[in-house]
Amino acid sequence: MKEQMKCAALSYLRAALAAVAALYMSGITDPKILANAFIAAIIAPILKGVDPGSKDYGVGSKDK
């Protein structure tokens, strides 16, 4: 379970940093917008976590 949480956290961090970096590099520097993008990036790992077909972590993983 600990490995699953680590995998999920790293996935969130990668998605969040990519979203914020894309906005920042396109010229959006408003901290509130960048913070919202960072928070919104959690959607992808949550969807993967509840996907029964996901083998990495979540509902469909081997280690429950």
mmCIF file of the N, C-alpha and C atoms, coordinates in Angstrom:
data_MODEL
# 
_entry.id   MODEL 
# 
loop_
_atom_site.group_PDB 
_atom_site.id 
_atom_site.type_symbol 
_atom_site.label_atom_id 
_atom_site.label_alt_id 
_atom_site.label_comp_id 
_atom_site.label_asym_id 
_atom_site.label_entity_id 
_atom_site.label_seq_id 
_atom_site.pdbx_PDB_ins_code 
_atom_site.Cartn_x 
_atom_site.Cartn_y 
_atom_site.Cartn_z 
_atom_site.occupancy 
_atom_site.B_iso_or_equiv 
_atom_site.pdbx_formal_charge 
_atom_site.auth_seq_id 
_atom_site.auth_comp_id 
_atom_site.auth_asym_id 
_atom_site.auth_atom_id 
_atom_site.pdbx_PDB_model_num 
ATOM 1   N N  . MET A 1 1  ? 0.823   -1.192 0.000   1.00 0.00 ? 1  MET A N  1 
ATOM 2   C CA . MET A 1 1  ? 0.000   0.000  0.000   1.00 0.00 ? 1  MET A CA 1 
ATOM 3   C C  . MET A 1 1  ? 0.873   1.264  0.000   1.00 0.00 ? 1  MET A C  1 
ATOM 4   N N  . LYS A 1 2  ? 1.987   1.216  0.730   1.00 0.00 ? 2  LYS A N  1 
ATOM 5   C CA . LYS A 1 2  ? 2.860   2.375  0.793   1.00 0.00 ? 2  LYS A CA 1 
ATOM 6   C C  . LYS A 1 2  ? 3.428   2.695  -0.588  1.00 0.00 ? 2  LYS A C  1 
ATOM 7   N N  . GLU A 1 3  ? 3.784   1.665  -1.348  1.00 0.00 ? 3  GLU A N  1 
ATOM 8   C CA . GLU A 1 3  ? 4.314   1.865  -2.697  1.00 0.00 ? 3  GLU A CA 1 
ATOM 9   C C  . GLU A 1 3  ? 3.246   2.464  -3.618  1.00 0.00 ? 3  GLU A C  1 
ATOM 10  N N  . GLN A 1 4  ? 2.006   2.065  -3.438  1.00 0.00 ? 4  GLN A N  1 
ATOM 11  C CA . GLN A 1 4  ? 0.907   2.623  -4.232  1.00 0.00 ? 4  GLN A CA 1 
ATOM 12  C C  . GLN A 1 4  ? 0.738   4.115  -3.952  1.00 0.00 ? 4  GLN A C  1 
ATOM 13  N N  . MET A 1 5  ? 0.820   4.492  -2.698  1.00 0.00 ? 5  MET A N  1 
ATOM 14  C CA . MET A 1 5  ? 0.664   5.896  -2.335  1.00 0.00 ? 5  MET A CA 1 
ATOM 15  C C  . MET A 1 5  ? 1.812   6.725  -2.896  1.00 0.00 ? 5  MET A C  1 
ATOM 16  N N  . LYS A 1 6  ? 3.010   6.170  -2.858  1.00 0.00 ? 6  LYS A N  1 
ATOM 17  C CA . LYS A 1 6  ? 4.167   6.866  -3.413  1.00 0.00 ? 6  LYS A CA 1 
ATOM 18  C C  . LYS A 1 6  ? 3.991   7.058  -4.916  1.00 0.00 ? 6  LYS A C  1 
ATOM 19  N N  . CYS A 1 7  ? 3.532   6.022  -5.592  1.00 0.00 ? 7  CYS A N  1 
ATOM 20  C CA . CYS A 1 7  ? 3.301   6.091  -7.036  1.00 0.00 ? 7  CYS A CA 1 
ATOM 21  C C  . CYS A 1 7  ? 2.235   7.131  -7.363  1.00 0.00 ? 7  CYS A C  1 
ATOM 22  N N  . ALA A 1 8  ? 1.175   7.157  -6.588  1.00 0.00 ? 8  ALA A N  1 
ATOM 23  C CA . ALA A 1 8  ? 0.105   8.131  -6.807  1.00 0.00 ? 8  ALA A CA 1 
ATOM 24  C C  . ALA A 1 8  ? 0.588   9.554  -6.557  1.00 0.00 ? 8  ALA A C  1 
ATOM 25  N N  . ALA A 1 9  ? 1.359   9.745  -5.502  1.00 0.00 ? 9  ALA A N  1 
ATOM 26  C CA . ALA A 1 9  ? 1.860   11.081 -5.183  1.00 0.00 ? 9  ALA A CA 1 
ATOM 27  C C  . ALA A 1 9  ? 2.817   11.585 -6.260  1.00 0.00 ? 9  ALA A C  1 
ATOM 28  N N  . LEU A 1 10 ? 3.682   10.721 -6.755  1.00 0.00 ? 10 LEU A N  1 
ATOM 29  C CA . LEU A 1 10 ? 4.609   11.129 -7.815  1.00 0.00 ? 10 LEU A CA 1 
ATOM 30  C C  . LEU A 1 10 ? 3.860   11.445 -9.105  1.00 0.00 ? 10 LEU A C  1 
ATOM 31  N N  . SER A 1 11 ? 2.817   10.696 -9.392  1.00 0.00 ? 11 SER A N  1 
ATOM 32  C CA . SER A 1 11 ? 2.006   10.957 -10.575 1.00 0.00 ? 11 SER A CA 1 
ATOM 33  C C  . SER A 1 11 ? 1.331   12.323 -10.459 1.00 0.00 ? 11 SER A C  1 
ATOM 34  N N  . TYR A 1 12 ? 0.800   12.639 -9.278  1.00 0.00 ? 12 TYR A N  1 
ATOM 35  C CA . TYR A 1 12 ? 0.178   13.932 -9.046  1.00 0.00 ? 12 TYR A CA 1 
ATOM 36  C C  . TYR A 1 12 ? 1.193   15.049 -9.203  1.00 0.00 ? 12 TYR A C  1 
ATOM 37  N N  . LEU A 1 13 ? 2.352   14.859 -8.615  1.00 0.00 ? 13 LEU A N  1 
ATOM 38  C CA . LEU A 1 13 ? 3.372   15.895 -8.670  1.00 0.00 ? 13 LEU A CA 1 
ATOM 39  C C  . LEU A 1 13 ? 3.812   16.179 -10.104 1.00 0.00 ? 13 LEU A C  1 
ATOM 40  N N  . ARG A 1 14 ? 4.008   15.127 -10.894 1.00 0.00 ? 14 ARG A N  1 
ATOM 41  C CA . ARG A 1 14 ? 4.388   15.317 -12.302 1.00 0.00 ? 14 ARG A CA 1 
ATOM 42  C C  . ARG A 1 14 ? 3.306   16.066 -13.068 1.00 0.00 ? 14 ARG A C  1 
ATOM 43  N N  . ALA A 1 15 ? 2.060   15.669 -12.879 1.00 0.00 ? 15 ALA A N  1 
ATOM 44  C CA . ALA A 1 15 ? 0.956   16.320 -13.587 1.00 0.00 ? 15 ALA A CA 1 
ATOM 45  C C  . ALA A 1 15 ? 0.812   17.780 -13.159 1.00 0.00 ? 15 ALA A C  1 
ATOM 46  N N  . ALA A 1 16 ? 0.931   18.026 -11.872 1.00 0.00 ? 16 ALA A N  1 
ATOM 47  C CA . ALA A 1 16 ? 0.777   19.387 -11.355 1.00 0.00 ? 16 ALA A CA 1 
ATOM 48  C C  . ALA A 1 16 ? 1.894   20.296 -11.847 1.00 0.00 ? 16 ALA A C  1 
ATOM 49  N N  . LEU A 1 17 ? 3.121   19.820 -11.800 1.00 0.00 ? 17 LEU A N  1 
ATOM 50  C CA . LEU A 1 17 ? 4.239   20.640 -12.261 1.00 0.00 ? 17 LEU A CA 1 
ATOM 51  C C  . LEU A 1 17 ? 4.166   20.909 -13.757 1.00 0.00 ? 17 LEU A C  1 
ATOM 52  N N  . ALA A 1 18 ? 3.739   19.925 -14.526 1.00 0.00 ? 18 ALA A N  1 
ATOM 53  C CA . ALA A 1 18 ? 3.605   20.123 -15.967 1.00 0.00 ? 18 ALA A CA 1 
ATOM 54  C C  . ALA A 1 18 ? 2.527   21.154 -16.279 1.00 0.00 ? 18 ALA A C  1 
ATOM 55  N N  . ALA A 1 19 ? 1.416   21.108 -15.569 1.00 0.00 ? 19 ALA A N  1 
ATOM 56  C CA . ALA A 1 19 ? 0.333   22.066 -15.795 1.00 0.00 ? 19 ALA A CA 1 
ATOM 57  C C  . ALA A 1 19 ? 0.772   23.485 -15.446 1.00 0.00 ? 19 ALA A C  1 
ATOM 58  N N  . VAL A 1 20 ? 1.418   23.631 -14.312 1.00 0.00 ? 20 VAL A N  1 
ATOM 59  C CA . VAL A 1 20 ? 1.873   24.955 -13.885 1.00 0.00 ? 20 VAL A CA 1 
ATOM 60  C C  . VAL A 1 20 ? 2.961   25.474 -14.828 1.00 0.00 ? 20 VAL A C  1 
ATOM 61  N N  . ALA A 1 21 ? 3.889   24.616 -15.221 1.00 0.00 ? 21 ALA A N  1 
ATOM 62  C CA . ALA A 1 21 ? 4.959   25.040 -16.127 1.00 0.00 ? 21 ALA A CA 1 
ATOM 63  C C  . ALA A 1 21 ? 4.408   25.475 -17.478 1.00 0.00 ? 21 ALA A C  1 
ATOM 64  N N  . ALA A 1 22 ? 3.423   24.750 -17.994 1.00 0.00 ? 22 ALA A N  1 
ATOM 65  C CA . ALA A 1 22 ? 2.835   25.118 -19.277 1.00 0.00 ? 22 ALA A CA 1 
ATOM 66  C C  . ALA A 1 22 ? 2.166   26.490 -19.213 1.00 0.00 ? 22 ALA A C  1 
ATOM 67  N N  . LEU A 1 23 ? 1.441   26.739 -18.150 1.00 0.00 ? 23 LEU A N  1 
ATOM 68  C CA . LEU A 1 23 ? 0.799   28.045 -17.994 1.00 0.00 ? 23 LEU A CA 1 
ATOM 69  C C  . LEU A 1 23 ? 1.832   29.152 -17.825 1.00 0.00 ? 23 LEU A C  1 
ATOM 70  N N  . TYR A 1 24 ? 2.825   28.905 -17.000 1.00 0.00 ? 24 TYR A N  1 
ATOM 71  C CA . TYR A 1 24 ? 3.849   29.924 -16.746 1.00 0.00 ? 24 TYR A CA 1 
ATOM 72  C C  . TYR A 1 24 ? 4.620   30.253 -18.025 1.00 0.00 ? 24 TYR A C  1 
ATOM 73  N N  . MET A 1 25 ? 4.978   29.238 -18.790 1.00 0.00 ? 25 MET A N  1 
ATOM 74  C CA . MET A 1 25 ? 5.736   29.471 -20.018 1.00 0.00 ? 25 MET A CA 1 
ATOM 75  C C  . MET A 1 25 ? 4.901   30.144 -21.103 1.00 0.00 ? 25 MET A C  1 
ATOM 76  N N  . SER A 1 26 ? 3.573   30.057 -20.985 1.00 0.00 ? 26 SER A N  1 
ATOM 77  C CA . SER A 1 26 ? 2.720   30.738 -21.955 1.00 0.00 ? 26 SER A CA 1 
ATOM 78  C C  . SER A 1 26 ? 2.429   32.179 -21.540 1.00 0.00 ? 26 SER A C  1 
ATOM 79  N N  . GLY A 1 27 ? 2.999   32.616 -20.423 1.00 0.00 ? 27 GLY A N  1 
ATOM 80  C CA . GLY A 1 27 ? 2.874   34.010 -20.023 1.00 0.00 ? 27 GLY A CA 1 
ATOM 81  C C  . GLY A 1 27 ? 1.908   34.270 -18.895 1.00 0.00 ? 27 GLY A C  1 
ATOM 82  N N  . ILE A 1 28 ? 1.273   33.250 -18.379 1.00 0.00 ? 28 ILE A N  1 
ATOM 83  C CA . ILE A 1 28 ? 0.347   33.434 -17.260 1.00 0.00 ? 28 ILE A CA 1 
ATOM 84  C C  . ILE A 1 28 ? 1.153   33.333 -15.978 1.00 0.00 ? 28 ILE A C  1 
ATOM 85  N N  . THR A 1 29 ? 1.247   34.442 -15.269 1.00 0.00 ? 29 THR A N  1 
ATOM 86  C CA . THR A 1 29 ? 2.064   34.473 -14.057 1.00 0.00 ? 29 THR A CA 1 
ATOM 87  C C  . THR A 1 29 ? 1.268   34.812 -12.801 1.00 0.00 ? 29 THR A C  1 
ATOM 88  N N  . ASP A 1 30 ? -0.041  34.893 -12.920 1.00 0.00 ? 30 ASP A N  1 
ATOM 89  C CA . ASP A 1 30 ? -0.892  35.174 -11.766 1.00 0.00 ? 30 ASP A CA 1 
ATOM 90  C C  . ASP A 1 30 ? -0.807  33.997 -10.781 1.00 0.00 ? 30 ASP A C  1 
ATOM 91  N N  . PRO A 1 31 ? -0.339  34.235 -9.556  1.00 0.00 ? 31 PRO A N  1 
ATOM 92  C CA . PRO A 1 31 ? -0.173  33.130 -8.599  1.00 0.00 ? 31 PRO A CA 1 
ATOM 93  C C  . PRO A 1 31 ? -1.468  32.365 -8.310  1.00 0.00 ? 31 PRO A C  1 
ATOM 94  N N  . LYS A 1 32 ? -2.594  33.056 -8.309  1.00 0.00 ? 32 LYS A N  1 
ATOM 95  C CA . LYS A 1 32 ? -3.866  32.373 -8.034  1.00 0.00 ? 32 LYS A CA 1 
ATOM 96  C C  . LYS A 1 32 ? -4.194  31.378 -9.147  1.00 0.00 ? 32 LYS A C  1 
ATOM 97  N N  . ILE A 1 33 ? -3.985  31.766 -10.386 1.00 0.00 ? 33 ILE A N  1 
ATOM 98  C CA . ILE A 1 33 ? -4.242  30.867 -11.514 1.00 0.00 ? 33 ILE A CA 1 
ATOM 99  C C  . ILE A 1 33 ? -3.282  29.686 -11.485 1.00 0.00 ? 33 ILE A C  1 
ATOM 100 N N  . LEU A 1 34 ? -2.014  29.949 -11.197 1.00 0.00 ? 34 LEU A N  1 
ATOM 101 C CA . LEU A 1 34 ? -1.036  28.864 -11.132 1.00 0.00 ? 34 LEU A CA 1 
ATOM 102 C C  . LEU A 1 34 ? -1.351  27.901 -9.986  1.00 0.00 ? 34 LEU A C  1 
ATOM 103 N N  . ALA A 1 35 ? -1.799  28.425 -8.860  1.00 0.00 ? 35 ALA A N  1 
ATOM 104 C CA . ALA A 1 35 ? -2.184  27.566 -7.740  1.00 0.00 ? 35 ALA A CA 1 
ATOM 105 C C  . ALA A 1 35 ? -3.403  26.728 -8.094  1.00 0.00 ? 35 ALA A C  1 
ATOM 106 N N  . ASN A 1 36 ? -4.372  27.322 -8.789  1.00 0.00 ? 36 ASN A N  1 
ATOM 107 C CA . ASN A 1 36 ? -5.548  26.564 -9.224  1.00 0.00 ? 36 ASN A CA 1 
ATOM 108 C C  . ASN A 1 36 ? -5.164  25.454 -10.192 1.00 0.00 ? 36 ASN A C  1 
ATOM 109 N N  . ALA A 1 37 ? -4.227  25.721 -11.089 1.00 0.00 ? 37 ALA A N  1 
ATOM 110 C CA . ALA A 1 37 ? -3.765  24.698 -12.019 1.00 0.00 ? 37 ALA A CA 1 
ATOM 111 C C  . ALA A 1 37 ? -3.078  23.564 -11.268 1.00 0.00 ? 37 ALA A C  1 
ATOM 112 N N  . PHE A 1 38 ? -2.296  23.905 -10.261 1.00 0.00 ? 38 PHE A N  1 
ATOM 113 C CA . PHE A 1 38 ? -1.619  22.887 -9.461  1.00 0.00 ? 38 PHE A CA 1 
ATOM 114 C C  . PHE A 1 38 ? -2.633  21.985 -8.768  1.00 0.00 ? 38 PHE A C  1 
ATOM 115 N N  . ILE A 1 39 ? -3.670  22.584 -8.207  1.00 0.00 ? 39 ILE A N  1 
ATOM 116 C CA . ILE A 1 39 ? -4.713  21.814 -7.516  1.00 0.00 ? 39 ILE A CA 1 
ATOM 117 C C  . ILE A 1 39 ? -5.538  20.987 -8.508  1.00 0.00 ? 39 ILE A C  1 
ATOM 118 N N  . ALA A 1 40 ? -5.862  21.576 -9.654  1.00 0.00 ? 40 ALA A N  1 
ATOM 119 C CA . ALA A 1 40 ? -6.684  20.878 -10.645 1.00 0.00 ? 40 ALA A CA 1 
ATOM 120 C C  . ALA A 1 40 ? -5.973  19.676 -11.247 1.00 0.00 ? 40 ALA A C  1 
ATOM 121 N N  . ALA A 1 41 ? -4.658  19.664 -11.195 1.00 0.00 ? 41 ALA A N  1 
ATOM 122 C CA . ALA A 1 41 ? -3.902  18.561 -11.779 1.00 0.00 ? 41 ALA A CA 1 
ATOM 123 C C  . ALA A 1 41 ? -4.107  17.250 -11.030 1.00 0.00 ? 41 ALA A C  1 
ATOM 124 N N  . ILE A 1 42 ? -4.718  17.296 -9.868  1.00 0.00 ? 42 ILE A N  1 
ATOM 125 C CA . ILE A 1 42 ? -4.966  16.066 -9.114  1.00 0.00 ? 42 ILE A CA 1 
ATOM 126 C C  . ILE A 1 42 ? -6.060  15.210 -9.766  1.00 0.00 ? 42 ILE A C  1 
ATOM 127 N N  . ILE A 1 43 ? -6.798  15.785 -10.691 1.00 0.00 ? 43 ILE A N  1 
ATOM 128 C CA . ILE A 1 43 ? -7.892  15.055 -11.333 1.00 0.00 ? 43 ILE A CA 1 
ATOM 129 C C  . ILE A 1 43 ? -7.401  13.786 -12.032 1.00 0.00 ? 43 ILE A C  1 
ATOM 130 N N  . ALA A 1 44 ? -6.303  13.877 -12.765 1.00 0.00 ? 44 ALA A N  1 
ATOM 131 C CA . ALA A 1 44 ? -5.792  12.709 -13.495 1.00 0.00 ? 44 ALA A CA 1 
ATOM 132 C C  . ALA A 1 44 ? -5.411  11.557 -12.559 1.00 0.00 ? 44 ALA A C  1 
ATOM 133 N N  . PRO A 1 45 ? -4.628  11.781 -11.511 1.00 0.00 ? 45 PRO A N  1 
ATOM 134 C CA . PRO A 1 45 ? -4.320  10.661 -10.620 1.00 0.00 ? 45 PRO A CA 1 
ATOM 135 C C  . PRO A 1 45 ? -5.546  10.105 -9.894  1.00 0.00 ? 45 PRO A C  1 
ATOM 136 N N  . ILE A 1 46 ? -6.509  10.960 -9.579  1.00 0.00 ? 46 ILE A N  1 
ATOM 137 C CA . ILE A 1 46 ? -7.729  10.464 -8.933  1.00 0.00 ? 46 ILE A CA 1 
ATOM 138 C C  . ILE A 1 46 ? -8.486  9.553  -9.892  1.00 0.00 ? 46 ILE A C  1 
ATOM 139 N N  . LEU A 1 47 ? -8.610  9.973  -11.138 1.00 0.00 ? 47 LEU A N  1 
ATOM 140 C CA . LEU A 1 47 ? -9.304  9.140  -12.119 1.00 0.00 ? 47 LEU A CA 1 
ATOM 141 C C  . LEU A 1 47 ? -8.580  7.818  -12.329 1.00 0.00 ? 47 LEU A C  1 
ATOM 142 N N  . LYS A 1 48 ? -7.259  7.845  -12.327 1.00 0.00 ? 48 LYS A N  1 
ATOM 143 C CA . LYS A 1 48 ? -6.496  6.608  -12.467 1.00 0.00 ? 48 LYS A CA 1 
ATOM 144 C C  . LYS A 1 48 ? -6.661  5.734  -11.230 1.00 0.00 ? 48 LYS A C  1 
ATOM 145 N N  . GLY A 1 49 ? -6.762  6.349  -10.079 1.00 0.00 ? 49 GLY A N  1 
ATOM 146 C CA . GLY A 1 49 ? -6.923  5.599  -8.840  1.00 0.00 ? 49 GLY A CA 1 
ATOM 147 C C  . GLY A 1 49 ? -8.253  4.881  -8.731  1.00 0.00 ? 49 GLY A C  1 
ATOM 148 N N  . VAL A 1 50 ? -9.296  5.426  -9.315  1.00 0.00 ? 50 VAL A N  1 
ATOM 149 C CA . VAL A 1 50 ? -10.610 4.787  -9.243  1.00 0.00 ? 50 VAL A CA 1 
ATOM 150 C C  . VAL A 1 50 ? -10.903 3.918  -10.460 1.00 0.00 ? 50 VAL A C  1 
ATOM 151 N N  . ASP A 1 51 ? -9.981  3.886  -11.413 1.00 0.00 ? 51 ASP A N  1 
ATOM 152 C CA . ASP A 1 51 ? -10.152 3.076  -12.620 1.00 0.00 ? 51 ASP A CA 1 
ATOM 153 C C  . ASP A 1 51 ? -9.919  1.608  -12.296 1.00 0.00 ? 51 ASP A C  1 
ATOM 154 N N  . PRO A 1 52 ? -10.945 0.755  -12.466 1.00 0.00 ? 52 PRO A N  1 
ATOM 155 C CA . PRO A 1 52 ? -10.759 -0.660 -12.152 1.00 0.00 ? 52 PRO A CA 1 
ATOM 156 C C  . PRO A 1 52 ? -9.765  -1.359 -13.089 1.00 0.00 ? 52 PRO A C  1 
ATOM 157 N N  . GLY A 1 53 ? -9.485  -0.796 -14.234 1.00 0.00 ? 53 GLY A N  1 
ATOM 158 C CA . GLY A 1 53 ? -8.546  -1.399 -15.170 1.00 0.00 ? 53 GLY A CA 1 
ATOM 159 C C  . GLY A 1 53 ? -7.107  -0.956 -14.956 1.00 0.00 ? 53 GLY A C  1 
ATOM 160 N N  . SER A 1 54 ? -6.872  -0.037 -14.035 1.00 0.00 ? 54 SER A N  1 
ATOM 161 C CA . SER A 1 54 ? -5.532  0.474  -13.782 1.00 0.00 ? 54 SER A CA 1 
ATOM 162 C C  . SER A 1 54 ? -4.706  -0.569 -13.042 1.00 0.00 ? 54 SER A C  1 
ATOM 163 N N  . LYS A 1 55 ? -3.546  -0.885 -13.592 1.00 0.00 ? 55 LYS A N  1 
ATOM 164 C CA . LYS A 1 55 ? -2.681  -1.897 -12.956 1.00 0.00 ? 55 LYS A CA 1 
ATOM 165 C C  . LYS A 1 55 ? -1.618  -1.246 -12.068 1.00 0.00 ? 55 LYS A C  1 
ATOM 166 N N  . ASP A 1 56 ? -1.383  0.071  -12.198 1.00 0.00 ? 56 ASP A N  1 
ATOM 167 C CA . ASP A 1 56 ? -0.345  0.742  -11.428 1.00 0.00 ? 56 ASP A CA 1 
ATOM 168 C C  . ASP A 1 56 ? -0.731  0.893  -9.951  1.00 0.00 ? 56 ASP A C  1 
ATOM 169 N N  . TYR A 1 57 ? -1.854  1.489  -9.725  1.00 0.00 ? 57 TYR A N  1 
ATOM 170 C CA . TYR A 1 57 ? -2.365  1.695  -8.376  1.00 0.00 ? 57 TYR A CA 1 
ATOM 171 C C  . TYR A 1 57 ? -3.847  1.939  -8.469  1.00 0.00 ? 57 TYR A C  1 
ATOM 172 N N  . GLY A 1 58 ? -4.517  1.884  -7.351  1.00 0.00 ? 58 GLY A N  1 
ATOM 173 C CA . GLY A 1 58 ? -5.950  2.147  -7.336  1.00 0.00 ? 58 GLY A CA 1 
ATOM 174 C C  . GLY A 1 58 ? -6.777  0.876  -7.227  1.00 0.00 ? 58 GLY A C  1 
ATOM 175 N N  . VAL A 1 59 ? -7.996  0.959  -7.670  1.00 0.00 ? 59 VAL A N  1 
ATOM 176 C CA . VAL A 1 59 ? -8.972  -0.103 -7.499  1.00 0.00 ? 59 VAL A CA 1 
ATOM 177 C C  . VAL A 1 59 ? -8.547  -1.392 -8.194  1.00 0.00 ? 59 VAL A C  1 
ATOM 178 N N  . GLY A 1 60 ? -7.971  -1.308 -9.387  1.00 0.00 ? 60 GLY A N  1 
ATOM 179 C CA . GLY A 1 60 ? -7.636  -2.499 -10.155 1.00 0.00 ? 60 GLY A CA 1 
ATOM 180 C C  . GLY A 1 60 ? -6.243  -3.048 -9.920  1.00 0.00 ? 60 GLY A C  1 
ATOM 181 N N  . SER A 1 61 ? -5.504  -2.504 -8.983  1.00 0.00 ? 61 SER A N  1 
ATOM 182 C CA . SER A 1 61 ? -4.132  -2.967 -8.765  1.00 0.00 ? 61 SER A CA 1 
ATOM 183 C C  . SER A 1 61 ? -4.116  -4.279 -7.984  1.00 0.00 ? 61 SER A C  1 
ATOM 184 N N  . LYS A 1 62 ? -2.989  -4.959 -8.071  1.00 0.00 ? 62 LYS A N  1 
ATOM 185 C CA . LYS A 1 62 ? -2.854  -6.243 -7.376  1.00 0.00 ? 62 LYS A CA 1 
ATOM 186 C C  . LYS A 1 62 ? -2.722  -6.079 -5.876  1.00 0.00 ? 62 LYS A C  1 
ATOM 187 N N  . ASP A 1 63 ? -1.958  -5.060 -5.439  1.00 0.00 ? 63 ASP A N  1 
ATOM 188 C CA . ASP A 1 63 ? -1.739  -4.812 -4.016  1.00 0.00 ? 63 ASP A CA 1 
ATOM 189 C C  . ASP A 1 63 ? -2.827  -3.904 -3.481  1.00 0.00 ? 63 ASP A C  1 
ATOM 190 N N  . LYS A 1 64 ? -3.731  -4.452 -2.741  1.00 0.00 ? 64 LYS A N  1 
ATOM 191 C CA . LYS A 1 64 ? -4.827  -3.661 -2.160  1.00 0.00 ? 64 LYS A CA 1 
ATOM 192 C C  . LYS A 1 64 ? -4.626  -3.451 -0.705  1.00 0.00 ? 64 LYS A C  1 
# 
